[in-house]
Amino acid sequence: MKTNASNAKKTYQIQQVIAGIILLIGGLLVAIPFIWMILSAFKPESEVLQLTPTLWPETITTKNFIYLFENMNFAVYLRNTIIIVLFSFVGLFFNAMAGYAFAKYKFKGRDKLFYLVLATMMIPGQVTMIPVYLILNQMGLTNTMAGVVLPGLVGAFSIFLFRQFMSTIPDELLEAARLDGASEFRVFMQLILPISKPIMAVQGILTFIAGWNSFLWPLIIANDESLYTLSVGLSLLKGQYGGNFALQMAGSTFMVIPIVIIFIIFQKHIIEGYTISGMK
């Protein structure tokens, strides 16, 4: 019996080692293009185009990044992207309030309204872009930062996740806080939000990624280059400097690195974002 158990343990350990090696090789294969992109961003163009490619730069330079900010208005694109991200976090607070209302308040038509919100998740965003554009045009908000920000303040998926999580909070906690004289807003701010830190973390990360990668809507609503985001600027870079690969690598690196850092630090919460919707 001991021999069988020992053999089974050794077999399991061998399988774990083999699986680890396979995952390591796969991870390296996936990471190599990103590593090459980052290192190429610090190479001069002549080194990028040489017939014998090198992974590590022979001559390290930051001229590509300097050129982006001095000649390609990347400082303006970065400012606009940060503004969109910050207002997206304001919208995150509104989504949390809506999710709390659907989870803990009983009002006429609540379920039907929630199903209507869920139904909007099945409509592709491209379908609603023209109606939203026409509405904003009537309001005089086209080619403005407000027009870029407003459509992304609330989202059905975010409301759904908040509602799913907040439904698990015991009603007894809310009743106890109300009996102590807390207002509804105080209950939400000092009780619900602290308890909802896990889902807030998940949604905060997803909100940052969505805001940082915003491309199509800013390109549609804004005619002025001063309102473009980093994603739009990267597209312009590809069109204007299609032959300058080092410069494109620098722009791509500047765009991707924050997302990679966020993912590495908060990958646990990102994974939770894909599982939390199944909570009972």
Buried (B, 14 or more C-beta within 10 A) or exposed (E): EEEEEEEEEEEEEEEEEEEEEEEEEEEEEEEEEBEBBBBBBBBBBEBBEEEEEEEEBEEEBEBBBEBBBEEBBBEBBBBBBBBBBEBBEEBBEBBBBBBBBBBBEEEEEEEEEBEEBBEEEEEEEEEEBEEBBEBBEEEEBBBBBEBBBBBBBBBBBBBBBBBBBBBEBEEEEBEEBBEEEBEEEEBBEEBBBEBBEBBBBBBBBBBBBBBBBBBEBBBBBBEEEEBBBBBBBBBBBBEEBEEBBBBBBBBBBBBBBBBEEBEEEBEEBBEBBEEBEEEE
